[in-house]
Amino acid sequence: MKAISESDLHPHLKARMLQRGISLQEIQETLVRGRDAGDAQEGIFGKVLAFPFNAEWEGKFFEEKEVTVYYKYKQDAFVLLTAKARYGSGFIRKEEP
């Protein structure tokens, strides 16, 4: 998979990333090392990866951040759809090579 750049991101996705505290690097790492997301709809793919966080988010301290990235292929082109973040601890750490 090619590296993702700012120009690959739709303005809506950029806004969601900012709102949810997700970086471009976290999206890239999730796509490369994440496990398959079990909640992706038909025709949509998802990857999930837990990151050490050890910081505050919206005034509360969290040990980890779990990032989920959803994407699809449209006419063989890779299309990022959205990204979600959950903050907490004890997330599944299984990673695929």
NUMAR-55316 format. One record per residue: residue number from 1; x, y, z of N, C-alpha, C in turn. Coordinates in Angstrom, 1 decimal. Layout:
# NUMAR-55316
@pos->NUM; n_x->X; n_y->Y; n_z->Z; ca_x->X; ca_y->Y; ca_z->Z; c_x->X; c_y->Y; c_z->Z
...
# end
This chain:
# NUMAR-55316
@pos->1; n_x->0.8; n_y->-1.2; n_z->0.0; ca_x->0.0; ca_y->0.0; ca_z->0.0; c_x->0.9; c_y->1.2; c_z->0.0
@pos->2; n_x->0.5; n_y->2.2; n_z->-0.8; ca_x->1.3; ca_y->3.4; ca_z->-0.9; c_x->1.1; c_y->4.3; c_z->0.3
@pos->3; n_x->2.0; n_y->5.1; n_z->0.6; ca_x->1.9; ca_y->6.0; ca_z->1.7; c_x->0.7; c_y->7.0; c_z->1.4
@pos->4; n_x->0.0; n_y->7.4; n_z->2.5; ca_x->-1.1; ca_y->8.3; ca_z->2.3; c_x->-0.6; c_y->9.7; c_z->2.6
@pos->5; n_x->-1.0; n_y->10.7; n_z->1.8; ca_x->-0.6; ca_y->12.0; ca_z->2.1; c_x->-1.8; c_y->12.9; c_z->2.3
@pos->6; n_x->-1.6; n_y->14.1; n_z->2.8; ca_x->-2.7; ca_y->15.0; ca_z->3.0; c_x->-3.6; c_y->15.2; c_z->1.8
@pos->7; n_x->-3.0; n_y->15.1; n_z->0.6; ca_x->-3.8; ca_y->15.3; ca_z->-0.6; c_x->-4.8; c_y->14.2; c_z->-0.9
@pos->8; n_x->-4.5; n_y->13.0; n_z->-0.2; ca_x->-5.4; ca_y->11.9; ca_z->-0.4; c_x->-6.7; c_y->12.0; c_z->0.5
@pos->9; n_x->-6.7; n_y->12.9; n_z->1.4; ca_x->-7.8; ca_y->13.0; ca_z->2.4; c_x->-8.9; c_y->14.0; c_z->2.0
@pos->10; n_x->-10.1; n_y->13.5; n_z->2.0; ca_x->-11.2; ca_y->14.4; ca_z->1.7; c_x->-11.4; c_y->15.4; c_z->2.8
@pos->11; n_x->-11.9; n_y->16.6; n_z->2.6; ca_x->-12.0; ca_y->17.6; ca_z->3.6; c_x->-12.9; c_y->17.1; c_z->4.8
@pos->12; n_x->-13.9; n_y->16.2; n_z->4.5; ca_x->-14.8; ca_y->15.7; ca_z->5.5; c_x->-13.9; c_y->14.8; c_z->6.5
@pos->13; n_x->-13.1; n_y->14.0; n_z->5.9; ca_x->-12.2; ca_y->13.1; ca_z->6.7; c_x->-11.2; c_y->13.9; c_z->7.5
@pos->14; n_x->-10.7; n_y->14.9; n_z->6.9; ca_x->-9.7; ca_y->15.8; ca_z->7.7; c_x->-10.4; c_y->16.4; c_z->8.9
@pos->15; n_x->-11.7; n_y->16.8; n_z->8.7; ca_x->-12.4; ca_y->17.4; ca_z->9.8; c_x->-12.7; c_y->16.4; c_z->10.9
@pos->16; n_x->-13.0; n_y->15.1; n_z->10.5; ca_x->-13.3; ca_y->14.1; ca_z->11.5; c_x->-12.0; c_y->13.7; c_z->12.2
@pos->17; n_x->-10.9; n_y->13.7; n_z->11.5; ca_x->-9.6; ca_y->13.4; ca_z->12.2; c_x->-9.3; c_y->14.4; c_z->13.3
@pos->18; n_x->-9.5; n_y->15.7; n_z->12.9; ca_x->-9.2; ca_y->16.8; ca_z->13.9; c_x->-10.2; c_y->16.6; c_z->15.1
@pos->19; n_x->-11.4; n_y->16.4; n_z->14.8; ca_x->-12.4; ca_y->16.3; ca_z->15.8; c_x->-12.2; c_y->15.1; c_z->16.8
@pos->20; n_x->-11.6; n_y->14.0; n_z->16.2; ca_x->-11.4; ca_y->12.8; ca_z->17.0; c_x->-10.0; c_y->12.6; c_z->17.5
@pos->21; n_x->-9.1; n_y->13.5; n_z->17.1; ca_x->-7.7; ca_y->13.4; ca_z->17.6; c_x->-6.9; c_y->12.3; c_z->16.9
@pos->22; n_x->-7.1; n_y->12.2; n_z->15.6; ca_x->-6.4; ca_y->11.1; ca_z->14.9; c_x->-5.4; c_y->11.8; c_z->13.9
@pos->23; n_x->-4.2; n_y->11.3; n_z->13.9; ca_x->-3.1; ca_y->11.8; ca_z->13.0; c_x->-3.1; c_y->11.0; c_z->11.7
@pos->24; n_x->-2.5; n_y->11.6; n_z->10.7; ca_x->-2.2; ca_y->11.0; ca_z->9.4; c_x->-1.3; c_y->9.7; c_z->9.6
@pos->25; n_x->-0.3; n_y->9.9; n_z->10.5; ca_x->0.6; ca_y->8.7; ca_z->10.8; c_x->-0.2; c_y->7.6; c_z->11.4
@pos->26; n_x->-1.1; n_y->7.9; n_z->12.3; ca_x->-1.9; ca_y->6.8; ca_z->12.9; c_x->-2.8; c_y->6.1; c_z->11.9
@pos->27; n_x->-3.3; n_y->6.8; n_z->10.9; ca_x->-4.1; ca_y->6.2; ca_z->9.9; c_x->-3.2; c_y->5.3; c_z->9.1
@pos->28; n_x->-2.1; n_y->5.7; n_z->8.7; ca_x->-1.2; ca_y->4.9; ca_z->7.9; c_x->-0.8; c_y->3.7; c_z->8.7
@pos->29; n_x->-0.4; n_y->3.8; n_z->9.9; ca_x->0.0; ca_y->2.6; ca_z->10.7; c_x->-1.1; c_y->1.7; c_z->10.9
@pos->30; n_x->-2.3; n_y->2.2; n_z->11.1; ca_x->-3.5; ca_y->1.3; ca_z->11.3; c_x->-3.8; c_y->0.5; c_z->10.0
@pos->31; n_x->-3.6; n_y->1.1; n_z->8.8; ca_x->-3.8; ca_y->0.4; ca_z->7.6; c_x->-2.8; c_y->-0.6; c_z->7.3
@pos->32; n_x->-1.6; n_y->-0.4; n_z->7.8; ca_x->-0.5; ca_y->-1.3; ca_z->7.5; c_x->-0.4; c_y->-2.5; c_z->8.6
@pos->33; n_x->-0.6; n_y->-2.1; n_z->9.9; ca_x->-0.4; ca_y->-3.1; ca_z->10.9; c_x->-1.7; c_y->-3.5; c_z->11.6
@pos->34; n_x->-2.8; n_y->-2.9; n_z->11.3; ca_x->-4.0; ca_y->-3.2; ca_z->12.1; c_x->-4.6; c_y->-4.5; c_z->11.7
@pos->35; n_x->-5.5; n_y->-5.0; n_z->12.6; ca_x->-6.3; ca_y->-6.2; ca_z->12.4; c_x->-7.6; c_y->-5.8; c_z->11.7
@pos->36; n_x->-8.2; n_y->-6.8; n_z->11.1; ca_x->-9.5; ca_y->-6.5; ca_z->10.4; c_x->-10.6; c_y->-6.0; c_z->11.3
@pos->37; n_x->-11.3; n_y->-5.0; n_z->10.9; ca_x->-12.5; ca_y->-4.6; ca_z->11.7; c_x->-13.6; c_y->-5.5; c_z->11.5
@pos->38; n_x->-14.2; n_y->-6.0; n_z->12.5; ca_x->-15.3; ca_y->-6.9; ca_z->12.3; c_x->-16.7; c_y->-6.3; c_z->12.1
@pos->39; n_x->-16.7; n_y->-4.9; n_z->12.2; ca_x->-18.0; ca_y->-4.2; ca_z->12.0; c_x->-18.1; c_y->-3.5; c_z->10.7
@pos->40; n_x->-17.2; n_y->-3.8; n_z->9.8; ca_x->-17.3; ca_y->-3.1; ca_z->8.5; c_x->-18.5; c_y->-3.7; c_z->7.7
@pos->41; n_x->-19.2; n_y->-2.8; n_z->7.0; ca_x->-20.3; ca_y->-3.2; ca_z->6.2; c_x->-19.9; c_y->-3.9; c_z->4.9
@pos->42; n_x->-20.8; n_y->-4.5; n_z->4.2; ca_x->-20.5; ca_y->-5.2; ca_z->3.0; c_x->-19.9; c_y->-4.2; c_z->2.0
@pos->43; n_x->-18.8; n_y->-4.6; n_z->1.3; ca_x->-18.2; ca_y->-3.7; ca_z->0.4; c_x->-17.2; c_y->-2.7; c_z->1.0
@pos->44; n_x->-17.2; n_y->-2.6; n_z->2.3; ca_x->-16.3; ca_y->-1.7; ca_z->3.0; c_x->-15.3; c_y->-2.5; c_z->3.8
@pos->45; n_x->-14.1; n_y->-2.0; n_z->3.9; ca_x->-13.0; ca_y->-2.7; ca_z->4.6; c_x->-12.7; c_y->-1.8; c_z->5.8
@pos->46; n_x->-12.2; n_y->-2.4; n_z->6.9; ca_x->-11.8; ca_y->-1.7; ca_z->8.1; c_x->-10.6; c_y->-2.3; c_z->8.7
@pos->47; n_x->-9.7; n_y->-1.5; n_z->9.3; ca_x->-8.6; ca_y->-1.9; ca_z->10.1; c_x->-8.6; c_y->-1.2; c_z->11.4
@pos->48; n_x->-8.1; n_y->-1.9; n_z->12.5; ca_x->-8.2; ca_y->-1.4; ca_z->13.8; c_x->-6.8; c_y->-1.6; c_z->14.5
@pos->49; n_x->-6.3; n_y->-0.6; n_z->15.2; ca_x->-5.0; ca_y->-0.7; ca_z->15.8; c_x->-5.1; c_y->0.1; c_z->17.1
@pos->50; n_x->-4.6; n_y->-0.5; n_z->18.2; ca_x->-4.5; ca_y->0.2; ca_z->19.5; c_x->-3.1; c_y->0.8; c_z->19.6
@pos->51; n_x->-3.0; n_y->2.1; n_z->20.1; ca_x->-1.8; ca_y->2.8; ca_z->20.3; c_x->-1.6; c_y->3.2; c_z->21.8
@pos->52; n_x->-0.4; n_y->3.2; n_z->22.3; ca_x->-0.2; ca_y->3.7; ca_z->23.6; c_x->-0.5; c_y->5.2; c_z->23.5
@pos->53; n_x->-1.2; n_y->5.8; n_z->24.5; ca_x->-1.6; ca_y->7.2; ca_z->24.5; c_x->-1.0; c_y->7.9; c_z->25.7
@pos->54; n_x->-1.4; n_y->7.5; n_z->26.9; ca_x->-0.8; ca_y->8.1; ca_z->28.1; c_x->-0.9; c_y->9.6; c_z->28.1
@pos->55; n_x->-2.0; n_y->10.2; n_z->27.9; ca_x->-2.2; ca_y->11.6; ca_z->27.8; c_x->-3.7; c_y->11.9; c_z->28.1
@pos->56; n_x->-4.0; n_y->13.2; n_z->28.2; ca_x->-5.4; ca_y->13.6; ca_z->28.3; c_x->-6.0; c_y->13.9; c_z->27.0
@pos->57; n_x->-7.3; n_y->13.5; n_z->27.0; ca_x->-8.2; ca_y->13.8; ca_z->25.8; c_x->-9.5; c_y->14.4; c_z->26.4
@pos->58; n_x->-9.8; n_y->15.6; n_z->26.0; ca_x->-11.0; ca_y->16.2; ca_z->26.5; c_x->-11.1; c_y->16.2; c_z->28.0
@pos->59; n_x->-9.9; n_y->16.5; n_z->28.7; ca_x->-9.9; ca_y->16.7; ca_z->30.1; c_x->-9.8; c_y->15.4; c_z->30.9
@pos->60; n_x->-9.6; n_y->14.3; n_z->30.3; ca_x->-9.5; ca_y->13.0; ca_z->31.0; c_x->-8.3; c_y->12.2; c_z->30.5
@pos->61; n_x->-7.6; n_y->11.6; n_z->31.5; ca_x->-6.4; ca_y->10.8; ca_z->31.1; c_x->-6.8; c_y->9.4; c_z->30.6
@pos->62; n_x->-6.1; n_y->9.0; n_z->29.5; ca_x->-6.3; ca_y->7.7; ca_z->28.9; c_x->-5.0; c_y->7.0; c_z->28.6
@pos->63; n_x->-4.9; n_y->5.7; n_z->28.9; ca_x->-3.7; ca_y->5.0; ca_z->28.6; c_x->-3.5; c_y->4.6; c_z->27.1
@pos->64; n_x->-4.6; n_y->4.4; n_z->26.4; ca_x->-4.6; ca_y->3.9; ca_z->25.1; c_x->-5.6; c_y->4.7; c_z->24.2
@pos->65; n_x->-5.3; n_y->4.6; n_z->22.9; ca_x->-6.2; ca_y->5.1; ca_z->21.9; c_x->-6.3; c_y->4.0; c_z->20.8
@pos->66; n_x->-7.6; n_y->3.6; n_z->20.5; ca_x->-7.8; ca_y->2.7; ca_z->19.4; c_x->-8.3; c_y->3.4; c_z->18.2
@pos->67; n_x->-7.6; n_y->3.2; n_z->17.1; ca_x->-8.0; ca_y->3.9; ca_z->15.8; c_x->-8.6; c_y->2.8; c_z->14.9
@pos->68; n_x->-9.7; n_y->3.2; n_z->14.3; ca_x->-10.4; ca_y->2.3; ca_z->13.3; c_x->-10.5; c_y->3.1; c_z->12.0
@pos->69; n_x->-10.0; n_y->2.6; n_z->10.9; ca_x->-10.1; ca_y->3.3; ca_z->9.6; c_x->-10.9; c_y->2.4; c_z->8.7
@pos->70; n_x->-11.8; n_y->3.1; n_z->8.0; ca_x->-12.7; ca_y->2.4; ca_z->7.0; c_x->-12.4; c_y->2.9; c_z->5.6
@pos->71; n_x->-12.4; n_y->2.0; n_z->4.6; ca_x->-12.0; ca_y->2.3; ca_z->3.3; c_x->-12.7; c_y->1.4; c_z->2.3
@pos->72; n_x->-12.7; n_y->1.7; n_z->1.0; ca_x->-13.2; ca_y->0.9; ca_z->0.0; c_x->-12.4; c_y->1.0; c_z->-1.3
@pos->73; n_x->-12.7; n_y->0.2; n_z->-2.2; ca_x->-12.1; ca_y->0.3; ca_z->-3.5; c_x->-13.2; c_y->0.7; c_z->-4.5
@pos->74; n_x->-13.0; n_y->1.8; n_z->-5.2; ca_x->-13.9; ca_y->2.2; ca_z->-6.2; c_x->-13.2; c_y->2.3; c_z->-7.6
@pos->75; n_x->-13.6; n_y->1.4; n_z->-8.5; ca_x->-13.0; ca_y->1.2; ca_z->-9.8; c_x->-11.5; c_y->1.0; c_z->-9.6
@pos->76; n_x->-11.1; n_y->0.1; n_z->-8.7; ca_x->-9.8; ca_y->-0.2; ca_z->-8.3; c_x->-9.0; c_y->0.9; c_z->-7.6
@pos->77; n_x->-9.6; n_y->2.0; n_z->-7.3; ca_x->-8.9; ca_y->3.1; ca_z->-6.6; c_x->-9.2; c_y->2.9; c_z->-5.1
@pos->78; n_x->-8.2; n_y->3.1; n_z->-4.3; ca_x->-8.3; ca_y->3.1; ca_z->-2.8; c_x->-8.9; c_y->4.4; c_z->-2.4
@pos->79; n_x->-10.0; n_y->4.3; n_z->-1.6; ca_x->-10.8; ca_y->5.5; ca_z->-1.1; c_x->-10.9; c_y->5.4; c_z->0.4
@pos->80; n_x->-10.3; n_y->6.3; n_z->1.1; ca_x->-10.5; ca_y->6.4; ca_z->2.6; c_x->-11.9; c_y->7.0; c_z->2.9
@pos->81; n_x->-12.6; n_y->6.4; n_z->3.8; ca_x->-14.0; ca_y->6.8; ca_z->4.1; c_x->-14.1; c_y->7.6; c_z->5.3
@pos->82; n_x->-13.6; n_y->7.0; n_z->6.4; ca_x->-13.6; ca_y->7.7; ca_z->7.7; c_x->-12.7; c_y->7.0; c_z->8.7
@pos->83; n_x->-12.5; n_y->7.7; n_z->9.8; ca_x->-11.6; ca_y->7.1; ca_z->10.9; c_x->-12.3; c_y->7.4; c_z->12.2
@pos->84; n_x->-12.2; n_y->6.5; n_z->13.1; ca_x->-12.8; ca_y->6.7; ca_z->14.5; c_x->-11.7; c_y->6.4; c_z->15.5
@pos->85; n_x->-11.9; n_y->7.0; n_z->16.7; ca_x->-11.0; ca_y->6.8; ca_z->17.8; c_x->-11.8; c_y->6.5; c_z->19.0
@pos->86; n_x->-11.3; n_y->5.5; n_z->19.8; ca_x->-11.8; ca_y->5.3; ca_z->21.1; c_x->-10.7; c_y->5.4; c_z->22.1
@pos->87; n_x->-10.9; n_y->6.1; n_z->23.2; ca_x->-9.9; ca_y->6.3; ca_z->24.2; c_x->-10.2; c_y->5.4; c_z->25.4
@pos->88; n_x->-9.2; n_y->4.8; n_z->26.0; ca_x->-9.5; ca_y->4.0; ca_z->27.2; c_x->-8.2; c_y->3.1; c_z->27.5
@pos->89; n_x->-8.5; n_y->1.9; n_z->27.8; ca_x->-7.4; ca_y->0.9; ca_z->28.1; c_x->-7.9; c_y->-0.5; c_z->27.9
@pos->90; n_x->-7.0; n_y->-1.4; n_z->27.7; ca_x->-7.3; ca_y->-2.8; ca_z->27.6; c_x->-7.8; c_y->-3.2; c_z->26.2
@pos->91; n_x->-7.5; n_y->-2.4; n_z->25.2; ca_x->-8.0; ca_y->-2.7; ca_z->23.8; c_x->-7.2; c_y->-3.9; c_z->23.3
@pos->92; n_x->-7.8; n_y->-4.7; n_z->22.4; ca_x->-7.1; ca_y->-5.8; ca_z->21.8; c_x->-5.9; c_y->-5.3; c_z->21.1
@pos->93; n_x->-4.7; n_y->-6.0; n_z->21.3; ca_x->-3.5; ca_y->-5.6; ca_z->20.8; c_x->-3.0; c_y->-6.5; c_z->19.6
@pos->94; n_x->-3.8; n_y->-7.4; n_z->19.2; ca_x->-3.3; ca_y->-8.3; ca_z->18.1; c_x->-3.1; c_y->-7.5; c_z->16.9
@pos->95; n_x->-2.0; n_y->-7.7; n_z->16.3; ca_x->-1.6; ca_y->-7.0; ca_z->15.0; c_x->-1.3; c_y->-8.0; c_z->13.9
@pos->96; n_x->-1.7; n_y->-7.7; n_z->12.7; ca_x->-1.4; ca_y->-8.5; ca_z->11.6; c_x->-0.1; c_y->-8.0; c_z->11.0
@pos->97; n_x->0.7; n_y->-8.9; n_z->10.4; ca_x->2.0; ca_y->-8.5; ca_z->9.8; c_x->1.8; c_y->-7.5; c_z->8.7
# end
